Amino acid sequence: MSTKPFDATLKELIEGAAAAWPELLGPWPFRRVEIVDADLSTMIAAADKVMRVYGDTYDWLLHLEAQSSHEFNLPERMFEYNTLLRRRHKLLVRSVVLLLRRGADASNLTGVLQLQFPDEDVPYAVFRYRVVRLWELPLEKLLTSDLRTLPLAPLTDGAASALPLVIDRIEQRLCQEATPEEGVKLRTAAFVLLGLRYPPQVAVQLFRGVTSMEESSTYQYIVAKGALKEAKKFLMLQGQKRFGQPDAESLAAIEAITDVERLEQLGQRLLDVSSWQELLATPPT
């Protein structure tokens, strides 16, 4: 998955809820599940997550690749991983692509990769994999499944028209079933992953009033980042009306400001100066 801010959160959820995935993505029967080493070689990057699934009649591997952005050669990469995993572990492999948002979808993600010479009628290799589109998963199934899959529920289409109610149901389960430490981690995961589909302001509004979230450094960081962005936007709009478009040096100076109070101070000085240069020369207080 190429969108870095969500990588660690997603992989932690997958690993923490290993037993939930065969049922959620298949469903495939199993007795127990364990995470195995996903590092295939020094030549290619590690797969997202690989699980050994123990069944009544045979064991197998589940390779789960989570995608939040489009990758043109994803079917070929899945085929490569599947082959290397089978060779390494001597087990059959089920490969699943989990698409986290519509921007990751593509016409070539059909679940089948065929390799065929142009002058031959029959492909010499056919690779089948499963494509799961998160937004199409049943909301109720995610809300009632393993606790550690709850942060994915708000990303479904079923949740789109009732986000506050969905967050309330997540909060009820976490209060009743999770330890305080686990509850904070899963709330933070839900808060972060909402950014895959909604603007940061939506996540901030939904989790406002949840004490454990307001104490979260992640929550505070995103709130502060949003306030900084809005303050810069206000200063730019009002400053352009008064002074016109800022030059490159002034624009760089504004972008470099990381303190909301400093931006508010400059906003209060707009009517007292006659240029961007004079405004930005105002000493901080």
N, C-alpha and C positions, 0 to 999 in steps of 0.2 A: 504494500500500500504506500503510495507516494506522498500523501498529505501528512507531513511529519508531526504536527501537533496532536494528532489522534492516534498515532502508532502505538505508543506505550500504553495508553488507556485501553485500546482494543485488545492488544496482546495479553494484557493482564486479565481482562475479562474472559478471554478464550481459555487461558490456562486455568484460571480459578474455577471455571464452570465446565471442566472437561467432560463430565458425565452428561451434561445437558445437550451437547452438540449432536451426537448420533441420532437422538430422538427428534431434536428440533429441525435438523437439516434433512434427514432421511424421509420418514423415520426408519431407522434400522434397529433391530433388537440387539441387546448386549447385556452382559453381566457386570462388567466394570470397564473403566477407561483410565489410561494413564498417558501423560505427556511423554514423548520421546524426543531425542535429539533431532533438531531440524536442520542442522548444519550438514549439507550434502557434500561439499568439496570446497577446495580453495579457489575453484574456477568460477563459481556462481554464488550469488547471495543465498542466504538461508531461506527456506520456506517460512511462511508466517507461523503456522503451527501444525505439528504432526502428532496424532494420538494413536496409541495402540488400543484397539477395541477388542476386548475378550468376549467371544460368543460361546454358545453352547456346543456348536459343532466345529467352528473354526475361528481363528483370530485374524484380524486384518488391520490395515492402517487407514486412518482418516486424515487426509491432507486438506487443510482449510486455508484458503488464501483470501484475505479480506481486502477489498478494493474500494477506495473512495474517489478515485479519478480514473479516467480512461487510459488504457494501455493497449496499444494496437496489437502487440505480439503476445498477449496474455495466453491464448490457447496453446501456442507453441511452448511457452514457458511452463505451463501446467503439464504438458506432455513430458517435457524434460524432467521435471521434478518427479513425476509419477514413475518414470523409468528408473531414475537413480534411487528412489526410495525402495522400489521393489528389489533392485539389485543389492542394496545395502542390507535390508532387513529380511529378505527372503519371504515376504508376505505380500498378498494382494493389496492393492491400494485403491481406495475410493477418493477421487479428487473433487473438491467443491470450491467454487468461486462464490464468495459472499459479497454482493454488491451493496455498498452502504448508502449510495444515493444515485439518482438518475444520471448524473453527470458521468458516472463510471460505466454506464451501459453502452453497448455498441452492437451493431448488426452482426458482427462476426462471433458474438458470444451465444452460440446456438446450442452448446453442449456437445458438439461433435466436431472433431478435427480430422479431416481426411487428407492424406498425402497420396498424390496420384500424378503419374506422368501424363503430359498433355496428349500423347498419342496412344494411351491405353484406356480401356473401358472400365477397368476395375482398380480401385485404390489399393496400393500395396500396404497401407497402414490406416487403421481407423481407431481413433482415440475418443472415448466418451467420458465426459465429466459433467458434473451437475452445476447449474447456475441458480443461485438463490438470490432473489432481489428482496432486500430487507424490507423495503416499503410495502411489499405485497404479503408479508407474513401476517398471520392473524394476530391482531392486537391482544385478544384475550389469552391466546396461547402464551405469549411473552409475559403477560402480566401474572399468569398463574404458574409459570414454569419455575426453574431454578432462580433463586434470588439474584444470582450474578448475571442473569440475562435481562433483568429489569431495565437497566440503562438503555437497552436497545428499543424498548417499547415506544418511546416518544417519536422515533424516527419512522414509524409505519404510517401508511395513509390513513389507517383506522384511527390513529391518534390525532390527526391534523385538525379535526374540527372540535376536539374536546381536550386540548392539552392540559388545562388546569385540573380537570378531573383525573386525567391519566397520572399527572404528578402527584395528586392527592392519594391515588391508589398505591403508587410506588411508596410514598411516604408511610402509609398505613402498614404495608408489609414490612418495611424496614424497621419501623418502631416496634412491631410485634415479634419479628423473627430474627433480626440481625443484632449482633453485638454492637455496642456504640462505635467501636473502631471500624467494623465492617460497614456500618451504616454511613459513616462519613465518607469512606472510600467509594461506595456505590453511588451516593448522592453526587459526589464530585465527578464520577465517571459519567453519570447522566447529564450533568451540567456541561461538561466538556463536549460530549458527543452531540448534544443539541446543536452545536455549531456546524455540524455536517449538513444541517437542513435549514436552520433558522439564524437570524442575526443575533449577535451577542445580547442585545437589549431584551430579546424575548426570554432567553435563559435567565437573565438577571431578574426580570419581573416575576417569572414563574417560581423562582426559589427565594424570593424576598420574604422574609419572615421566618424562614427555616433557620433556627438558631445555629445549628451545626454548620450550615452552609455559610452564614454570614461571618463565621469564625474561620472559614477555610481560606487559606492563602490564595488558592486558585480563583475562588469567587471574588475576593478583594482585588486581585490583579486585573481581572476582566472588567470589573466595575470601574476601577481607576483608569484602565485603558480606554474605556468608552467615554468617560468624562473628559479625558485628555483630547480625544478625537473631536468631541462636540465643541470643546473650548477653542480648539484650533480652527474649526469650521466657522464658528461665530466671528473670530478675529479676522479671518480671511474675507468673509463676506462684507463685514462692516468696513474693514480697511480698504477694500477695493472700491467701495462706493466713495470713500473720501480721498484716497491717494491714487487710485488706479492699480493696475497689475503690479505686484512687487517684482523687483529685479531678482536675478538668480541668487545673489548674495543674501538679500533679505529673506527670500523664500527658504533658503537653506538654514538661516538663523531661526526662522519660525519652526521649521521641521525638527530642529535640534532641541527644542524646548521640551522638557519632560515633566514640568511642574505645572499643575493646573492653576495654582495661585499666581504664578508668574504670568500666565496667559490672561487671567482675570485682571491683574494689575495693568497689563498693556491695553486691555479692552476699555478700562476706565480712563485711560490717557488718550484715547482716540481723538477726542474733541479738543485736546489741548496742544496738539502738535500738527505739523503741516506736511510730513513725509514719513515714509516707511523707515528711513534711516534715523530720523529724529525719534520716532516711536521706539525703535529697537535699542536706541542709545539710552533709554530710561534706565537708571540704576535699579536693580532689584531691591525690594523692601522686605 
